[in-house]
Amino acid sequence: MPTSPKIKPTYNLQFPIRVPDDVLVELGEFTGNFWSDSLAQEPFVIEAIRNYINPPPPPSQQPAAVSEAGYQWKQVFLPDGTRLRASFGHQPYFATVVGAEIKYEGHAVSPSCFANLHGSGNRNAWKAIWLRLPGSNEWLLADVCRAARKAAIVRLHKGGAQAGGLPAEGERAPAPPQSAAREPAARHLPASQTWPRSAAGQGSATAAHDKGDQRKSGSGRSARRRKRRAAKLIQGNP
């Protein structure tokens, strides 16, 4: 069943509203009408009231493009907009990363130069500078950021070594299979270390066999000589 459109009630009210003098004069200057011409000012007053009650929707905001600009300080990258803080005599002073430079009062400086703008000039920038990255409200010591970055680099290298099948730093290589460990040691030696030993053993055995034959043969001739001499003595031959 169709519903009937909602009918707005009509009112016939007339009630004067006091407007401050300065606002009335400003409205007249803005509209180009004289401030006392109430009939000419009425549409502008009504429009202003309705816009106040029902404000227009805010324009859609496009996401800001992520900037890749920044300053590379050794292992630590400082994105564009990073704030740097140092102090001397309990008085802080600040610098900002603009593009690819660190700017202090409009001048490009290095971290070491910024840290030693005041004082004797021998301060360690990592220990003297605090950093606040874009979008963060916390100040971190530059040396803490450097240590965290070094640890991340070590974890990255370890992950690459494990993915490639290599033992990570500080880990032992996997042990060989038990079957390989039980094999005789000679099977793992190169041929240059195994065959001379076998040949030498065979040569020693051959030499010992020859010597034994020579001894046996020598013993047989001596026995025959003794027999001939004994025969001669029995026959009476000198």
C-alpha positions in Angstrom: 0.0 0.0 0.0 1.6 3.3 -1.1 2.3 5.8 1.7 1.3 9.4 1.3 4.1 11.9 1.3 4.8 13.6 4.6 3.3 17.1 4.7 5.2 19.7 6.5 3.1 21.9 8.8 2.8 25.5 8.0 3.2 28.3 10.5 2.3 31.9 10.3 4.6 33.2 13.0 6.2 36.5 13.0 8.6 37.2 15.8 11.4 39.7 15.7 15.0 38.5 16.4 17.6 40.9 17.5 20.8 40.9 15.6 23.9 42.7 16.9 24.8 45.8 15.1 28.2 44.7 14.0 26.8 41.4 12.5 24.1 43.3 10.7 26.6 45.7 9.2 28.9 42.9 8.1 25.9 41.1 6.5 25.0 44.2 4.6 28.6 44.6 3.3 28.7 40.9 2.3 25.4 40.9 0.4 25.7 44.4 -1.0 22.5 45.5 0.6 22.0 48.2 3.1 21.8 46.8 6.6 18.4 48.4 7.3 16.8 46.8 4.2 15.3 43.9 6.1 13.4 42.5 3.1 16.6 42.3 1.0 18.6 40.7 3.9 15.9 38.2 4.8 16.8 35.4 2.2 20.5 35.6 3.3 19.6 35.3 7.0 17.3 32.3 6.2 20.0 30.6 4.1 22.5 31.0 6.9 20.2 29.5 9.5 19.4 26.5 7.4 23.0 25.9 6.5 23.8 26.0 10.2 21.0 23.4 11.0 21.8 21.1 8.1 25.5 21.6 7.2 26.6 20.2 3.9 28.7 17.0 4.0 32.4 17.5 4.2 34.3 16.9 0.9 35.8 13.4 0.6 39.5 13.5 1.5 41.9 11.7 -0.8 44.5 9.6 1.0 47.8 11.4 1.1 50.4 9.9 -1.1 53.2 8.2 0.8 56.4 10.2 0.3 59.6 8.2 -0.3 61.8 11.2 0.5 64.0 11.2 3.5 67.5 11.3 4.9 69.5 8.1 5.2 71.6 8.2 8.4 73.8 5.0 8.3 71.4 2.1 9.0 68.5 4.4 10.1 66.2 6.1 7.5 64.6 9.3 8.6 61.4 9.9 6.5 60.4 13.3 5.3 59.0 15.3 8.2 61.1 13.6 11.0 61.9 15.9 13.8 65.3 16.0 15.5 66.0 17.4 18.9 69.2 18.1 20.8 69.9 20.3 23.8 72.7 22.3 25.3 72.6 23.8 28.7 69.1 22.3 29.2 67.9 24.4 26.2 66.5 22.2 23.4 66.8 23.1 19.7 65.2 21.3 16.8 65.7 20.4 13.2 63.4 18.8 10.5 64.0 16.4 7.7 62.8 18.2 4.5 63.1 16.1 1.4 66.5 14.5 1.5 68.1 17.0 3.9 68.1 17.9 7.6 67.2 21.6 7.9 68.1 23.8 10.8 66.9 27.4 10.5 66.9 27.0 6.7 70.4 25.5 6.5 71.2 21.9 5.6 73.2 20.2 8.3 74.5 16.7 9.0 73.5 14.8 12.2 77.0 15.4 13.7 76.9 19.1 12.8 73.4 19.4 14.3 74.5 17.6 17.5 77.5 19.9 17.9 76.0 23.3 17.0 76.6 24.2 20.6 79.4 23.1 23.0 82.8 21.7 22.5 82.0 19.9 19.2 82.9 16.4 20.4 79.5 14.9 21.1 78.4 11.6 19.6 75.3 12.4 17.4 73.8 8.9 18.1 73.8 9.7 21.9 72.8 13.4 21.7 70.0 13.4 19.1 66.4 12.3 19.8 64.0 11.5 16.9 60.3 11.8 16.4 59.1 10.1 13.3 56.1 11.3 11.3 52.8 10.3 12.8 54.3 9.5 16.2 54.3 11.5 19.5 57.2 9.7 21.1 60.8 10.8 21.1 63.3 8.0 20.7 67.1 8.3 21.2 68.8 7.9 17.8 71.1 5.2 19.3 68.0 3.1 20.3 66.7 3.4 16.7 70.1 2.3 15.3 70.2 -0.8 17.6 66.7 -1.8 16.6 67.5 -1.4 13.0 70.7 -3.6 13.3 68.7 -6.3 15.1 66.2 -6.2 12.2 69.0 -6.6 9.7 70.4 -9.6 11.5 67.0 -11.3 11.6 66.6 -10.6 7.9 70.0 -12.2 7.1 69.2 -15.2 9.3 65.9 -15.7 7.5 67.6 -15.7 4.1 70.2 -18.2 5.2 67.6 -20.6 6.5 65.5 -20.2 3.4 68.5 -21.1 1.3 69.2 -24.3 3.3 72.3 -23.0 4.9 72.9 -23.0 8.7 72.3 -19.6 10.2 75.1 -17.9 12.1 75.7 -19.6 15.4 74.0 -22.9 14.4 75.7 -26.2 13.7 75.6 -28.0 10.5 73.3 -31.1 10.5 75.1 -34.4 11.5 75.6 -37.1 8.7 73.3 -40.1 8.7 74.1 -43.0 11.1 74.7 -45.4 8.2 77.4 -43.2 6.9 79.0 -42.9 10.3 79.1 -46.7 10.7 81.0 -47.3 7.5 84.7 -48.2 7.8 87.0 -45.2 7.8 89.0 -46.6 4.8 86.0 -46.2 2.5 86.0 -42.5 3.2 89.8 -42.2 2.4 90.9 -41.3 -1.1 92.5 -43.9 -3.2 95.9 -42.3 -2.9 95.9 -43.1 0.8 94.5 -46.7 0.6 96.2 -48.6 -2.3 99.9 -48.0 -1.3 99.2 -49.5 2.1 97.6 -52.6 0.5 100.5 -52.9 -2.0 103.0 -52.6 0.8 101.3 -55.3 2.7 101.2 -57.5 -0.4 104.9 -56.8 -1.0 105.8 -57.7 2.6 103.9 -61.0 2.4 105.6 -61.9 -0.9 109.1 -61.1 0.5 108.4 -63.2 3.6 107.3 -66.1 1.4 110.4 -65.9 -0.7 112.7 -65.8 2.4 110.9 -68.8 3.7 111.5 -70.7 0.5 115.1 -69.7 0.5 115.5 -70.9 4.1 113.8 -74.2 3.2 116.0 -74.6 0.1 119.2 -73.8 2.1 118.3 -76.3 4.7 117.9 -79.1 2.1 121.4 -78.5 0.5 123.1 -78.5 3.9 121.4 -81.8 4.8 122.7 -83.4 1.5 126.2 -82.2 2.2 126.2 -83.7 5.6 124.9 -87.0 4.2 127.7 -87.1 1.5 130.4 -86.4 4.1 129.0 -89.1 6.4 129.1 -91.6 3.5 132.7 -90.7 2.7 133.7 -91.3 6.3 132.0 -94.6 6.4 133.9 -95.8 3.2 137.2 -94.6 4.7 137.8 -91.9 2.2 139.7 -89.0 3.6 
